[in-house]
Amino acid sequence: MDMSGGRERLVVIGGDAAGMSAASQARRLRGPDELEIVAFERGHFSSYSACGIPYWVGGDVAERDRLIARTPEEHRSRDIDLRMRTEVTEIDVAGKRVRARDVDSGAESWTSYDKLVIGTGARPIRPDMPGADAPGVHGVQTLDDGQALLDTLARTRGRRAVVVGAGYIGVEMAEAMISRGYEVTVVNRGSEPMSTLDPDMGRLVHEAMEGLGITMVNDAEVTKVLTGQDGSVRAVATEDGEYPADVVILGIGVRPETSLAQAAGLPVGEHGGLLTDLAMRVRGHQDIWAGGDCVEVLNLVSGQEQYIPLGTHANKHGQVIGTNVGGDYATFPGVVGTAVSKVCDLEIARTGLREKDARRVGLRFEAVTIESTSRAGYYPGANPMTVKMLAERRTGRLLGMQIVGREGAGKRVDIAAVALTAKMTVDQMTALDLGYAPPFSPVWDPVLVAARKASAKVRKGTS
């Protein structure tokens, strides 16, 4: 395709959070007379919340369209040429062009670019085993995936669901299927659910999930999916047994979707994600940026690159990229690894490093765990919570915090996220002036109680 009239052309691969945030921000800074924007999305939807899919499936969110922040038509009304159901199949870095294929017709064409943004996202890990592609086996990464799962549920008579994996997606989908009245079994290869927590905190999640009627099968790996005479799923098998299933949901994580970028010779890290500089420019390539679930990010606590696919990061990446493409300047300094989730009324939160993360990077630490409540103990609705905190030995620098509890527990993790970003010590945290009233916390907030205990342990260790 010929370049038009002296304008620069920005090509965006991927029509969700990072890609379309970048396109929208670039458009705010540069009008259509200066910058032409062409975006390709292989699915049916743009700018949607993948994080909301479990809540749509479970019925908390009534309609699919509630998860769509901006439709293709809304993007086009802002002079962004968004081409849906169009998959980019090749990036020609030397020729500064991409080849795209219309998913429905198969027609292919090349589009040249001055600047390129890669926002190809992630793909669900599908185990390499017999039956993994059978009807009734579903990943839940995109709105198309969510719709396919709901279509299966609508035509399936049985009420038995097996969720493979017990990370964020696994526990959220277990909750969704409980909400729909299914018998739910979660098969998890780890010793406890939520491997992003230390095992002692994961144990609390395990007990709560069983209390909700979910059957937890830990230390088990699915070896095959068994199918019935009609070819649809009827059970999953592990080395130790079979678990009947009318539907199987894969929640074993995602990998960065970087096959296109790797084929073009772009640099990826040890986790398979694209490597970028602070401006989110792909390392070694002046006119190519990348963001969202297809990149690795710097963990500010460990100092190492990490793969953390979250919508919060993707939207920030897009803002940074769009600002830079639009001629201004912005950077993305990194993350501290904050995440929060829930399974029914149990809130699960973490930030910073786990014990094994700290050991892996050579940090020596003290760990403390405390029990507290979300409100003053005498105030109605005070719920128990467990807080675990890690502090660096000798210096007392906060290294991480994990919380498991009922309503009012999860978002307290944000206190630690700010403290980690500011490189505060646990002793400094004890003096934080946090909001207090009996409906909101005890007079000593649980985070401060943990910080006091950690500070005392650090002092004892250095005396």
C-alpha positions, 0 to 999 in steps of 0.5 A: 500500500502506498504511503499517503500525502506525507502523513506518517502511518502508525500500524497497531497489531492487536485491538485490545487494551495496549494497542487501542490505548496507544492508538487513542493516546496518539490520536489525542496528540496528533490529528488525522492530517498528521498521523494515519492510524491503522489497527488490526484485530483478529477477533470480533471485539475491541477494547474489552475487559478480559479480566471481567470474563469470569464475572460475565460467565458467572452472571455478576455481569449481565451482558457481554457488551458491558465489558466493552470499553470502546466499540470498533465504531467508536474508534473509527469515529475518532479517525482510527482505521480499525480492521476487525477479523483481520490477522497480521501474519507477518512483520517485515521489519526491513521493509517496514510493512505488515502482511494481514489476512482477512479471517473470513475471506482469506484475502491478504494484503501488505500495509506499510508503516512508519511506526509499529505498535505490537499489542498481540496479547497472550494465549492460554496454555493448552496442555499437549495431551489427548483430548485437549481440543475436544468439544467442551474444553475451553480457555477463557482469554478473549470475549470470543472464548467467553462466548464459546464457553457460554454457548457450550453451557447453554447446550450441555445438560450435565452440571459437572465442571472441571477447572484445570489450574488454580491460579487467578483464572482458575479460582475465578472460573471455579467461582463462576461455575459454582454461581451457575449451580455446577459441581466444581472440581479444581485439578491443580498441579501445585501443592496449594491453589494460587501459586502466586502466594506462599504455600502457607497462604495458599492453604487458606485459599484451599480451605475456603474453596472446599468450604464453598463446596469446590472439590480441590485436587492438588499435586495432580496433573491432567494427563488426558481428556476423555470423550464420549461417543459424540466426541465431547468431553466426559471426564479428565484423567490424572495418574491417580484417577478420573473426574467426570466433566460435562465442561472443562475450563483451562485455567493454567495460565497464559503465554505471551503471544510473540510468535509473530514478533519472534519470526520477525527477529524481535528480541524476547526474554526468558519468559517469551515476552518482548523486551522493551526499553523504558519508553516501551520501544522494542529494544534495538528498534527505533520505530517499533513499540510493544505493550500489554500481555506480550511483553516482559516488565521490570520488577522493581523489588527483585530488579529482574524482568518478569512476565505479569499479564494484567490489564492495569499494565496493558493500559499504562503501556498503551498510554506510554506508547501513544504519548511517545508515538504522538511526539511527547515523552513518557516512560513505564518504570516497572511494577511491584507485582500487585494482584488481587482476586476473589473466590466468592467472598474470599479476597486474595491479594499479593504484592512484591516478592514471595519467599521463593522469589526473594531466595532466588534473587539472593535476598535474606529476609524475615517473614511474619504472619498476623491475624486481624480483622477488617474493622474494629472487633466490636463493630458489626461485620468485622471479618478475619484476615491473615496478613503475611509480610516479608522484610529484608534482613538488617535493612528492614526494607519491605519485600512483599505482602500477602493477604487472605480474608473476607470483605475489606481485606484485598484492597489493603494490599495497595498500602504495601504496593505504594510502600514497595514503590517508595522503597520504605522499610517496615519500621517507616510503615509503622508510622503511616497515617492511615485512615481510621474509624471503627467501620473501616479498621481496628485502631491498628490497621492489619497492615500496620500490625504486620509492619510492627511485628516485622520491624521487631523481628528485623531489630531482633535479628540485627541486635 
